[in-house]
Amino acid sequence: MSPELAELERLLALYELMTSAAEAQDWESLASQDTERAALAEQLPDNLVARLSPAEQVRARALIENCLRCEARIR
């Protein structure tokens, strides 16, 4: 797995933790995880998907879509 995909996997894991925290109304945990998520997202390059092979691009898009679904649930 490329480092870029690994970072997206970490990002999704954080979003999933944030979703669980929001559902449990654990606002302190949610805020802490959101800070970590923002720092990780800030480190991701703007052209991340373009750096990946076609197969990795498919996986990256799926990870990003799952992140967006989690974000919608949190809101």
The first five atom37 places (N, CA, C, CB, O) and aatype in JSON, in Angstrom:
{
  "aatype": [12, 15, 14, 6, 10, 0, 6, 10, 6, 1, 10, 10, 0, 10, 18, 6, 10, 12, 16, 15, 0, 0, 6, 0, 5, 3, 17, 6, 15, 10, 0, 15, 5, 3, 16, 6, 1, 0, 0, 10, 0, 6, 5, 10, 14, 3, 2, 10, 19, 0, 1, 10, 15, 14, 0, 6, 5, 19, 1, 0, 1, 0, 10, 9, 6, 2, 4, 10, 1, 4, 6, 0, 1, 9, 1],
  "atom_mask": [
    [1, 1, 1, 1, 1],
    [1, 1, 1, 1, 1],
    [1, 1, 1, 1, 1],
    [1, 1, 1, 1, 1],
    [1, 1, 1, 1, 1],
    [1, 1, 1, 1, 1],
    [1, 1, 1, 1, 1],
    [1, 1, 1, 1, 1],
    [1, 1, 1, 1, 1],
    [1, 1, 1, 1, 1],
    [1, 1, 1, 1, 1],
    [1, 1, 1, 1, 1],
    [1, 1, 1, 1, 1],
    [1, 1, 1, 1, 1],
    [1, 1, 1, 1, 1],
    [1, 1, 1, 1, 1],
    [1, 1, 1, 1, 1],
    [1, 1, 1, 1, 1],
    [1, 1, 1, 1, 1],
    [1, 1, 1, 1, 1],
    [1, 1, 1, 1, 1],
    [1, 1, 1, 1, 1],
    [1, 1, 1, 1, 1],
    [1, 1, 1, 1, 1],
    [1, 1, 1, 1, 1],
    [1, 1, 1, 1, 1],
    [1, 1, 1, 1, 1],
    [1, 1, 1, 1, 1],
    [1, 1, 1, 1, 1],
    [1, 1, 1, 1, 1],
    [1, 1, 1, 1, 1],
    [1, 1, 1, 1, 1],
    [1, 1, 1, 1, 1],
    [1, 1, 1, 1, 1],
    [1, 1, 1, 1, 1],
    [1, 1, 1, 1, 1],
    [1, 1, 1, 1, 1],
    [1, 1, 1, 1, 1],
    [1, 1, 1, 1, 1],
    [1, 1, 1, 1, 1],
    [1, 1, 1, 1, 1],
    [1, 1, 1, 1, 1],
    [1, 1, 1, 1, 1],
    [1, 1, 1, 1, 1],
    [1, 1, 1, 1, 1],
    [1, 1, 1, 1, 1],
    [1, 1, 1, 1, 1],
    [1, 1, 1, 1, 1],
    [1, 1, 1, 1, 1],
    [1, 1, 1, 1, 1],
    [1, 1, 1, 1, 1],
    [1, 1, 1, 1, 1],
    [1, 1, 1, 1, 1],
    [1, 1, 1, 1, 1],
    [1, 1, 1, 1, 1],
    [1, 1, 1, 1, 1],
    [1, 1, 1, 1, 1],
    [1, 1, 1, 1, 1],
    [1, 1, 1, 1, 1],
    [1, 1, 1, 1, 1],
    [1, 1, 1, 1, 1],
    [1, 1, 1, 1, 1],
    [1, 1, 1, 1, 1],
    [1, 1, 1, 1, 1],
    [1, 1, 1, 1, 1],
    [1, 1, 1, 1, 1],
    [1, 1, 1, 1, 1],
    [1, 1, 1, 1, 1],
    [1, 1, 1, 1, 1],
    [1, 1, 1, 1, 1],
    [1, 1, 1, 1, 1],
    [1, 1, 1, 1, 1],
    [1, 1, 1, 1, 1],
    [1, 1, 1, 1, 1],
    [1, 1, 1, 1, 1]
  ],
  "atom_positions": [
    [[0.85, -1.17, 0.0], [0.0, 0.0, 0.0], [0.89, 1.24, 0.0], [-0.97, 0.0, 1.22], [1.89, 1.3, 0.72]],
    [[0.52, 2.2, -0.81], [1.3, 3.43, -0.89], [1.12, 4.26, 0.39], [0.9, 4.26, -2.13], [0.12, 4.11, 1.09]],
    [[2.07, 5.11, 0.68], [1.94, 5.98, 1.87], [0.7, 6.87, 1.78], [3.2, 6.86, 2.02], [0.06, 7.16, 2.79]],
    [[0.36, 7.31, 0.57], [-0.83, 8.16, 0.41], [-2.11, 7.41, 0.78], [-0.93, 8.67, -1.03], [-2.98, 7.96, 1.46]],
    [[-2.22, 6.16, 0.35], [-3.4, 5.37, 0.72], [-3.43, 5.09, 2.21], [-3.44, 4.05, -0.06], [-4.49, 5.08, 2.83]],
    [[-2.27, 4.85, 2.78], [-2.21, 4.62, 4.23], [-2.7, 5.85, 4.99], [-0.77, 4.28, 4.65], [-3.4, 5.71, 5.99]],
    [[-2.35, 7.03, 4.51], [-2.82, 8.26, 5.16], [-4.33, 8.42, 5.02], [-2.1, 9.48, 4.57], [-5.0, 8.84, 5.95]],
    [[-4.86, 8.07, 3.85], [-6.31, 8.13, 3.67], [-7.02, 7.11, 4.56], [-6.67, 7.88, 2.21], [-8.1, 7.38, 5.07]],
    [[-6.41, 5.95, 4.74], [-6.97, 4.94, 5.66], [-7.01, 5.5, 7.08], [-6.13, 3.62, 5.62], [-8.01, 5.34, 7.79]],
    [[-5.93, 6.17, 7.49], [-5.9, 6.8, 8.82], [-6.97, 7.87, 8.94], [-4.51, 7.42, 9.09], [-7.63, 7.99, 9.97]],
    [[-7.15, 8.65, 7.88], [-8.16, 9.7, 7.88], [-9.55, 9.09, 8.05], [-8.09, 10.52, 6.58], [-10.35, 9.59, 8.85]],
    [[-9.84, 8.04, 7.32], [-11.14, 7.38, 7.45], [-11.32, 6.82, 8.85], [-11.28, 6.26, 6.41], [-12.41, 6.92, 9.42]],
    [[-10.28, 6.23, 9.41], [-10.38, 5.7, 10.78], [-10.73, 6.8, 11.77], [-9.06, 5.02, 11.19], [-11.54, 6.6, 12.68]],
    [[-10.14, 7.97, 11.59], [-10.47, 9.1, 12.46], [-11.92, 9.53, 12.27], [-9.52, 10.28, 12.19], [-12.63, 9.79, 13.24]],
    [[-12.36, 9.61, 11.02], [-13.75, 9.96, 10.78], [-14.7, 8.95, 11.42], [-14.03, 10.05, 9.27], [-15.73, 9.34, 11.96]],
    [[-14.37, 7.68, 11.36], [-15.22, 6.66, 11.98], [-15.26, 6.82, 13.49], [-14.73, 5.25, 11.61], [-16.31, 6.67, 14.11]],
    [[-14.1, 7.13, 14.09], [-14.07, 7.4, 15.53], [-14.91, 8.64, 15.87], [-12.63, 7.59, 16.02], [-15.62, 8.66, 16.88]],
    [[-14.81, 9.65, 15.03], [-15.58, 10.86, 15.26], [-17.08, 10.59, 15.15], [-15.17, 11.95, 14.26], [-17.87, 11.13, 15.92]],
    [[-17.46, 9.75, 14.2], [-18.87, 9.4, 14.05], [-19.38, 8.69, 15.31], [-19.07, 8.49, 12.81], [-20.46, 9.0, 15.8]],
    [[-18.59, 7.77, 15.81], [-18.98, 7.06, 17.04], [-19.07, 8.02, 18.22], [-17.98, 5.95, 17.36], [-19.99, 7.93, 19.03]],
    [[-18.13, 8.94, 18.31], [-18.14, 9.91, 19.41], [-19.37, 10.81, 19.32], [-16.86, 10.75, 19.39], [-19.99, 11.12, 20.33]],
    [[-19.71, 11.23, 18.11], [-20.89, 12.08, 17.93], [-22.16, 11.33, 18.31], [-20.98, 12.58, 16.48], [-23.04, 11.89, 18.97]],
    [[-22.26, 10.08, 17.89], [-23.44, 9.28, 18.23], [-23.56, 9.07, 19.72], [-23.4, 7.94, 17.51], [-24.66, 8.96, 20.25]],
    [[-22.42, 9.0, 20.42], [-22.41, 8.83, 21.87], [-22.48, 10.17, 22.61], [-21.15, 8.07, 22.3], [-22.49, 10.21, 23.84]],
    [[-22.52, 11.24, 21.84], [-22.52, 12.6, 22.39], [-21.32, 12.84, 23.28], [-23.8, 12.85, 23.16], [-21.41, 13.52, 24.3]],
    [[-20.2, 12.28, 22.87], [-18.92, 12.47, 23.57], [-18.19, 13.61, 22.87], [-18.05, 11.15, 23.59], [-17.3, 13.4, 22.06]],
    [[-18.59, 14.82, 23.21], [-18.11, 16.01, 22.49], [-16.63, 16.26, 22.71], [-18.9, 17.23, 22.92], [-15.95, 16.74, 21.81]],
    [[-16.13, 15.94, 23.89], [-14.71, 16.14, 24.16], [-13.86, 15.24, 23.25], [-14.4, 15.85, 25.65], [-12.88, 15.7, 22.65]],
    [[-14.24, 13.99, 23.15], [-13.53, 13.05, 22.29], [-13.66, 13.47, 20.83], [-14.06, 11.62, 22.48], [-12.69, 13.42, 20.07]],
    [[-14.85, 13.89, 20.44], [-15.08, 14.33, 19.07], [-14.16, 15.51, 18.73], [-16.56, 14.72, 18.87], [-13.55, 15.54, 17.66]],
    [[-14.08, 16.48, 19.62], [-13.25, 17.65, 19.38], [-11.77, 17.27, 19.28], [-13.45, 18.69, 20.5], [-11.05, 17.78, 18.42]],
    [[-11.33, 16.37, 20.13], [-9.94, 15.92, 20.1], [-9.62, 15.21, 18.8], [-9.64, 15.0, 21.28], [-8.59, 15.46, 18.18]],
    [[-10.5, 14.32, 18.38], [-10.29, 13.58, 17.14], [-10.38, 14.5, 15.93], [-11.32, 12.45, 17.01], [-9.68, 14.29, 14.93]],
    [[-11.24, 15.51, 16.01], [-11.35, 16.45, 14.9], [-10.07, 17.26, 14.75], [-12.54, 17.39, 15.11], [-9.65, 17.56, 13.63]],
    [[-9.44, 17.6, 15.85], [-8.15, 18.31, 15.8], [-7.1, 17.44, 15.12], [-7.68, 18.7, 17.21], [-6.33, 17.92, 14.28]],
    [[-7.08, 16.16, 15.47], [-6.13, 15.22, 14.85], [-6.44, 15.05, 13.36], [-6.19, 13.86, 15.57], [-5.53, 15.0, 12.54]],
    [[-7.74, 14.96, 13.04], [-8.16, 14.81, 11.64], [-7.73, 16.02, 10.81], [-9.67, 14.62, 11.56], [-7.22, 15.87, 9.7]],
    [[-7.94, 17.2, 11.36], [-7.59, 18.43, 10.63], [-6.09, 18.49, 10.36], [-8.04, 19.67, 11.41], [-5.66, 18.89, 9.28]],
    [[-5.3, 18.1, 11.35], [-3.84, 18.12, 11.18], [-3.42, 17.13, 10.09], [-3.13, 17.78, 12.51], [-2.55, 17.43, 9.27]],
    [[-4.02, 15.95, 10.09], [-3.7, 14.95, 9.08], [-4.13, 15.43, 7.7], [-4.36, 13.61, 9.4], [-3.37, 15.32, 6.73]],
    [[-5.34, 15.96, 7.6], [-5.84, 16.44, 6.31], [-4.98, 17.57, 5.77], [-7.29, 16.92, 6.45], [-4.77, 17.66, 4.56]],
    [[-4.48, 18.4, 6.64], [-3.62, 19.52, 6.23], [-2.33, 19.01, 5.59], [-3.3, 20.41, 7.43], [-1.76, 19.68, 4.72]],
    [[-1.86, 17.86, 6.02], [-0.61, 17.3, 5.5], [-0.76, 16.61, 4.15], [-0.05, 16.33, 6.5], [0.22, 16.38, 3.45]],
    [[-1.99, 16.27, 3.79], [-2.21, 15.56, 2.53], [-1.99, 16.52, 1.36], [-3.65, 14.96, 2.47], [-2.45, 17.65, 1.39]],
    [[-1.27, 16.06, 0.34], [-1.04, 16.93, -0.82], [-2.32, 17.16, -1.62], [0.04, 16.33, -1.73], [-3.2, 16.3, -1.66]],
    [[-2.42, 18.32, -2.23], [-3.6, 18.66, -3.04], [-3.78, 17.7, -4.21], [-3.5, 20.08, -3.55], [-4.91, 17.41, -4.6]],
    [[-2.69, 17.22, -4.76], [-2.76, 16.35, -5.93], [-2.57, 14.88, -5.55], [-1.71, 16.76, -6.97], [-2.0, 14.1, -6.32]],
    [[-3.03, 14.51, -4.39], [-2.82, 13.16, -3.86], [-3.27, 12.08, -4.83], [-3.55, 13.0, -2.55], [-2.52, 11.14, -5.09]],
    [[-4.46, 12.19, -5.37], [-5.0, 11.15, -6.24], [-4.17, 11.04, -7.52], [-6.47, 11.43, -6.58], [-3.99, 9.93, -8.04]],
    [[-3.68, 12.14, -8.03], [-2.9, 12.11, -9.27], [-1.58, 11.36, -9.1], [-2.62, 13.53, -9.74], [-1.01, 10.9, -10.09]],
    [[-1.11, 11.23, -7.88], [0.15, 10.53, -7.6], [-0.01, 9.01, -7.59], [0.71, 10.99, -6.28], [0.98, 8.28, -7.54]],
    [[-1.23, 8.54, -7.63], [-1.51, 7.12, -7.44], [-1.71, 6.4, -8.78], [-2.75, 6.93, -6.57], [-2.04, 7.01, -9.79]],
    [[-1.49, 5.09, -8.75], [-1.78, 4.26, -9.91], [-3.3, 4.24, -10.11], [-1.21, 2.81, -9.73], [-4.04, 4.59, -9.19]],
    [[-3.77, 3.83, -11.29], [-5.22, 3.77, -11.51], [-5.96, 2.91, -10.47], [-5.49, 3.22, -12.9], [-7.03, 3.29, -10.0]],
    [[-5.4, 1.78, -10.11], [-6.05, 0.93, -9.1], [-6.09, 1.63, -7.74], [-5.32, -0.42, -8.98], [-7.09, 1.55, -7.03]],
    [[-5.01, 2.3, -7.39], [-4.96, 3.03, -6.13], [-5.91, 4.22, -6.15], [-3.53, 3.5, -5.83], [-6.46, 4.6, -5.11]],
    [[-6.11, 4.82, -7.31], [-7.04, 5.94, -7.43], [-8.46, 5.5, -7.11], [-6.98, 6.54, -8.83], [-9.22, 6.24, -6.47]],
    [[-8.82, 4.31, -7.55], [-10.16, 3.77, -7.26], [-10.32, 3.62, -5.75], [-10.38, 2.4, -7.97], [-11.34, 4.02, -5.19]],
    [[-9.32, 3.05, -5.1], [-9.38, 2.87, -3.64], [-9.4, 4.22, -2.93], [-8.17, 2.04, -3.14], [-10.15, 4.4, -1.97]],
    [[-8.61, 5.17, -3.41], [-8.56, 6.5, -2.79], [-9.92, 7.17, -2.88], [-7.49, 7.38, -3.46], [-10.39, 7.77, -1.91]],
    [[-10.55, 7.08, -4.03], [-11.88, 7.69, -4.19], [-12.89, 7.06, -3.23], [-12.37, 7.54, -5.64], [-13.71, 7.76, -2.65]],
    [[-12.82, 5.75, -3.06], [-13.74, 5.07, -2.14], [-13.49, 5.54, -0.7], [-13.56, 3.54, -2.24], [-14.44, 5.78, 0.04]],
    [[-12.23, 5.67, -0.33], [-11.9, 6.14, 1.02], [-12.42, 7.56, 1.24], [-10.38, 6.09, 1.26], [-13.0, 7.87, 2.28]],
    [[-12.21, 8.42, 0.25], [-12.65, 9.81, 0.37], [-14.18, 9.88, 0.45], [-12.14, 10.65, -0.83], [-14.73, 10.65, 1.24]],
    [[-14.86, 9.09, -0.37], [-16.33, 9.06, -0.32], [-16.82, 8.59, 1.06], [-16.89, 8.13, -1.42], [-17.79, 9.13, 1.58]],
    [[-16.15, 7.6, 1.64], [-16.53, 7.13, 2.98], [-16.28, 8.21, 4.02], [-15.75, 5.86, 3.35], [-17.07, 8.37, 4.95]],
    [[-15.19, 8.96, 3.87], [-14.92, 10.08, 4.78], [-16.05, 11.1, 4.7], [-13.55, 10.75, 4.45], [-16.52, 11.6, 5.73]],
    [[-16.48, 11.41, 3.48], [-17.55, 12.4, 3.3], [-18.86, 11.9, 3.89], [-17.72, 12.72, 1.82], [-19.63, 12.68, 4.45]],
    [[-19.14, 10.61, 3.76], [-20.34, 10.05, 4.36], [-20.3, 10.17, 5.89], [-20.51, 8.58, 3.95], [-21.3, 10.51, 6.52]],
    [[-19.14, 9.88, 6.46], [-18.99, 10.02, 7.91], [-19.19, 11.47, 8.33], [-17.6, 9.51, 8.36], [-19.88, 11.75, 9.31]],
    [[-18.6, 12.38, 7.58], [-18.73, 13.8, 7.92], [-20.2, 14.22, 7.89], [-17.91, 14.66, 6.95], [-20.65, 14.97, 8.76]],
    [[-20.94, 13.75, 6.9], [-22.36, 14.09, 6.81], [-23.12, 13.54, 8.01], [-22.97, 13.54, 5.51], [-24.01, 14.21, 8.54]],
    [[-22.79, 12.34, 8.44], [-23.45, 11.76, 9.62], [-23.12, 12.54, 10.89], [-23.02, 10.29, 9.8], [-23.98, 12.71, 11.75]],
    [[-21.89, 13.01, 10.99], [-21.49, 13.77, 12.17], [-22.27, 15.07, 12.24], [-19.97, 14.05, 12.16], [-22.72, 15.48, 13.31]],
    [[-22.43, 15.72, 11.12], [-23.13, 17.01, 11.08], [-24.61, 16.82, 11.31], [-22.89, 17.74, 9.74], [-25.37, 17.79, 11.32]]
  ]
}
